[in-house]
Structures are given as C-alpha cells and as structure tokens.
Amino acid sequence: MALLTRTEIPGAINSIERLFVWAAQCLSFLTSSQTRNVYFNEEPVRTVQVNLIRGVDGSPYFQVMAHVRYDELAINSATAKTWMAALDETSATLPASLKTD
C-alpha cells in the first residue's frame, strides 16, 4: 500500500478531475514496471497509464487506463463502499515531487 495522508494531496487539487488525474499519475509512477495480462491473446499492458492525446476536434485530453485488482468478497459487502474493495498495488512511498503544487 502506498501510504497517503490528506495533507500530502497538493493544495491546487480543487476538483474531482484534478484529483483523478493526480491519483492516476501517482499510481502510474509507482507501478511503472508492473504489467497485467488482461486481454486474451494480447501482450501484457502497463498496470496504469496516463497519456496526453488529442480528440478528433483537436481538443487535448488526459487518457487514463488502469487495471487495479479488487477483493471479490469485499466488492459485495453490504456495508462498505465499492471503492474500498481495491487492492494495494504497491508498497512504495510517493516522492515529494508528487506531493507539491
């Protein structure tokens, strides 16, 4: 588990979208050498990828692809939130550069 406290989330994160991209970038950094076999007859893919792309209209987008394992028993809990079933992907610590604006 990559331990994180709320005080380590950069202050400029003031929307769900920024939080989402920041969290994806953190996981991508921490799991950069991990891959998953998620598609039959295909090469393994990185656990988390964050790419910069352009849409057909030329608009810039973050493209996030993530394969985060989950606990199959916890996913069906009557009391816990669905996101609480996510399993830890790494035991690494976030570097200081990802904790600042």
C-alpha positions, 0 to 999 in steps of 0.5 A: 500500500502506498501510504497517503495522508490528506495533507500530502494531496497538493493544495491546487487539487480543487476538483474531482478531475484534478484529483483523478488525474493526480491519483492516476499519475501517482499510481502510474509512477509507482507501478511503472514496471508492473504489467497485467495480462488482461486481454486474451491473446494480447501482450501484457499492458502497463498496470496504469497509464496516463497519456496526453492525446488529442480528440478528433476536434483537436481538443487535448485530453488526459487518457487514463487506463488502469487495471487495479485488482479488487477483493471479490468478497469485499466488492459485495459487502453490504456495508462498505463502499465499492471503492474500498474493495481495491487492492494495494498495488504497491508498497512504495512511498510517493516522492515529494515531487508528487506531493507539491503544487 
